[in-house]
Amino acid sequence: MDNFKAFGTSLRYNRSPDPFSIGSQIAPFASRSFQYTKEQLGQAEDKTQLPPDYIDLEKRVDALKQVHQKILAVTSQYSHEPYDYPPNIKETFSDLGRTVSEKVHLLSTAATPAEAQAALTAPPSAKPQPKTFSHALARSSLAGSQLLHQQHTGPGEDPLATALEKYALASERVGEARLAQDAQIQSRFLAGWNTTLNTNLMFATRARKNVEKARLTLDSVKSRAKGTTWKMGGISPRGEEHPPTSEELSPEAQEEIEKAEDEFVTQTEEAVSVMKNVLDTPEPLRNLAELIAAQVEYHKKSYEILNELAPVIEGLQVEQEASYRKSRESAS
């Protein structure tokens, strides 16, 4: 901040020459617009330069804004439940009417095929179940299990049907863990990063615009005072080949320039403070840590659920393989 204070002091004590005061004759917006047009056409002289440290802050703020935009473009998908839902499947209202756990419970008590079918059919008032990859996998696994059960005519239960039912229950739990992860990411990461992008960085942008407005106002005042509103063959609009010297300054002109310079310095110092606050806040990194923590928790739960299921499925597979070998030996 000391560098910017020094910049302000230097600006205040190095006033530009001005022989007359006409700033009050032109509205501030029109004056700034005219100065901006001159600069774009290369007709502006002695454009006030911002200090290097200020320019560096602007670049860092721009980089931070781009980072937020890029990351949020991807992570905003956590706000959309079906972001991993298979686009190639078509599920009916009945498919989405009950949870897999509810269907399994109803199927376990069904005494007839009609009751089993009713267990798979949604009641009219049912709320549709989540559309996630894991939930869809759970529903398809349970539907496959039920088809095999219905067609099974041998002794005991069909091992694949039993395995699919257990896999369906586990997949639904994984899906619920994913929804819990998404909720945490929305509240602990997306909310914070959107606030930084749409509020904190917006404040910085507004402060920088105020600096640019003050700078254009200052340069337009100086330009008008010098009689260089528009260059025409090196002669000012008032017909003077050379701009006035500092000795020709009127008190009104000097006061107008000093007022514009003071406003420019004030806006610059305010923008520096706002940009430093945006860059120094630990909130974005804290939010990122929350994002990772939510992902870790989800993958940990998924691992625990599937790790618990794996030996059960393996046991069914070993049992079926032994039964298969026994039947082949008997046949031979």
N, C-alpha and C positions, 0 to 999 in steps of 0.2 A: 504494500500500500504506500510506502514511503516514495517509491518511484513515481507513482501517480500523483502524489502530493507535490513532488518536485516538478512534475510536468505541468501541474496547474499553476504553481508559482511562476514558472518560467513563462507560461502563456500570459499570465496577468501583467507581467513586467516587460513584455515585448509586444507592445500594441502596434497594430497596423495603422498606417497613415490614412486619414480620411478628412476631406475638406468640407464636407457638408452632411447634413442629416436628412435622409429622405425615407428612412425605414418605415415611418408611420404611414407613408403614402401607399404602401403595398401590403396586402394581407400576408400574414406569415406563411400560409400554405402556398399561395401563389409565388411568393419569394423563394421558398425552398424548391418548388417545382421548377422554377426558372433556372435556379442554380444547378439543379440536378441535370437539366437538359444541356446546359452549357458544358458540364463535365463530360457528359456522354459524347458530345460533339468535339471535345478537345479544345474548347474555347475558354476554359477556366484557368486562372493563374493562381499560384500560391495556395493550393489546396491544403487545408490544415491536416497535418498527419497525426495519427494516433500513435502513442508510444508502443514500442515493440512488445513490451510485457502484456499490453492490452490485446494486441493482435494474437499473441500466443494463447491467451485465455479464450479468445473467440474460437480458435482452432480446436482447442481441447473440448470446449462445450459442443461444437459441431460434431466432433468425433463421438462424444458421449451420446448425443441425440441419435446418431446413426446406429450406434450399438443397440440402443433401446428399440429402435424401429425394427432392426433386423431380428433381434431375439424375440420380440413380441409378435412378429409376423409368423413365427413358428409356434411359440408357446401358447398363443391365443387359442390354439386348437384344443387345449385343455378345457376350454369353456363350452366346447361342442361335444356332447356325449357320444355321438356315433363316429368319432374321428377314426376309429379303427374297425368300424362295422363293415363286413364284407359287402361290396356293392353288387355282387352277382347273385345274392340270395333274395328270395321273396318269402317273407313270413306273414301269416294272416293274423287277424285280431285274436283268433283262438290260440295261435301259437304264443302270442305275447300276453295272454290273459292271466296266467298264474306263474309263480316262481317255480323253478325246477324242484325245489324242496317241497313245496306244496303238492306238486304233481306226484312226486315219489311217495309222499305220505298217503295221498288218496289212492294211488295204485296199490299200495301195500294192503289196503283194506277192501279193495274191490273183489267181489265174489263172482262176478260174471263179466263177460266181454263188454256188455253194455255199460256197466259201472266203470270199467277200465277206460272206455272211450270217453265217458262223461268226465273222468278225472283229467283228461287231456284237453277238455273243452272249457273255454273261459266263460265265467258268468257274465251276464250283460253289463254289470256295473264295474267290471274289473278295470283297474288302471294298467295300461300297457307296460310291460316290463322293459328294462333298459336295453338299448340297442348298442351293445359293445361286442367286440370280437369274442371275448370269453363267455358272455351270456349267450350269444348265438351258438357258440360251440357246445355249450351246456345243453341248450334246447335241442340241437340236432343229435347230440349223443343220446339224450333221453328218448327222443323219437325213434332212433335206430334201435335202442335197447328194447323198447316196447314192441317194435315190429318183430324182432327176433323172438321175444317171449311168446308172442301170439302164434308164431309158426312153429314153435318148438314142440316136438312130440315125444322126445326121448325121456329117459329117467332124469330126475333132478332138474337143475336149471341150466340154461345155455350159458357157458362160461363167458362168452363174448358179450352177451346181453348183460350179464351181471357186472362185467368190467366197465361197460359203457355207462351203466347207471351210476356207478361209483365215480367215474370220470366226469359225468355230467354234474354231480353234486360238487366235486372239487372245482370244476371250471366256473361254476356260479360263484363260489367263494372267491376265486381269483378275480372275477368280474367285479364283485362288491369291493374288493381291495383296491381295484383300479379306480372305481368311483370315489372312494375315500381319498385316494391320492389326488385326484382331480380337484376335489373340493378344497383340500389343503393348499394346492398350488394356486387356485383361484384367489383364495383369501390371503395367503401369505407371500405370494410372489407376484401374480398378475396385478393385483390391486396396487401394490407398492410401485411396481415399474410403470404402470399406467399413470399413477400420480406423479412420478418423477417426470415422465414424458409430457403429460398434458397440463401439469401445474408448475412444477419447479423449472423445467426447461422453457416453458412458455413465459414465465416471469423473466427469465434471462433474455429471451428473444425480444420481449417488450422493452426491457431496459436498453438493449443494444439498439433498437429502433429509436428510442429517445435520444441516444447519443448521436445517431446519424442525423436526426432532425435538428438537434442543437448544432451540429457541425455544419450542416447546410445553411442554417440560419446565420451562423457566424460568418461563413465565407460569402454569403450573399450580401451581408451588411458591408463587409470589407470591399467586395467587388463594386457595389454601388457607390461607395464612398470614393473609390479610386477612379470612378468614371469608366470602368471596364465592363459595363453590363453586357456589351457585345462588341467583339473586336471586328473592325472594318478597316483593313489595310493598315493596321498598326495605330490608328487614330481612334480615340475614344468617342462615344456618341456626342460628347459636348464639344468636340472639335479640338481637344487638347492632345498634343503629341506626347506629353509626359504626364504621368499621374502626379497629384499634389504631393508635396513633402510633408513631413511630420509637423513642420512649423506652421503649415496652413490649416491644421486641424481646428475645427470649431469646438467649443465645449460640448455642444449637443451631439456632434459626431463622435467625439471621444467617449461620451457617456453611453451612446448606443453600442459602440463596439465593446466597451468594458462590460456592459450588461450581457451581451451575447457570449462573450468569452467566459464570464462567470457561470452562466447557465451551462455552457459546454463542459466546463470543468466539473461542475456539480453532477451532471448527468453521467459523465465518464466515471467519476468516483463511485456513484451509485451502482452503475453497471458492473464495475469491478467487484464490488461487495456481493452483488447477487450471483455473479458467475462463480466466484470463489466458494460461495456457500453451496451451490449446486455441485461443484466438483469435489468438495471436501466431505460432503455428507456420507456417512457409512451405510445409509439405507439401501442402496442398490446391491451392495455386497452382502448385506444381511439378508435381503430378499432372495438372493441367489443361493445362499446357504440353506434357506428354508425350502427352496425348490429341490435341491439335492437331497435334503433330509426326507422330503415327501416321497421322492423316487426310491430312495434306499428302503424306506418302510414298506412301500408297495412290493418291491422285488424280494424283500426279506419274507414278507407274508406269502407271496407266490411260491417262493422256494419251500417254505415250511409246509404249505398245503400239498404241493406236488411231491415233496420228499416223503410226506406221510402216506401218500397214495401209492407211490412207486412200488414198495415191497408187497402191497396188497395185490396189485395187478400182476406183479412178477409171480406171486404165489399162485394165482389163478392160471397163469400161463404154464408154470411148471406142472401143476396138477393136470391141466388139459393135455400137455405133452406126454405125461406118463400114461394117461388114459388112452391116448392115441396109439402109443407104442404097444400097449397091452392088447388093444383091439386088433392091431396088425399082426401081432404074434399069434393070437388066437385064430385068426383067419388063415394063417399059413399052417 
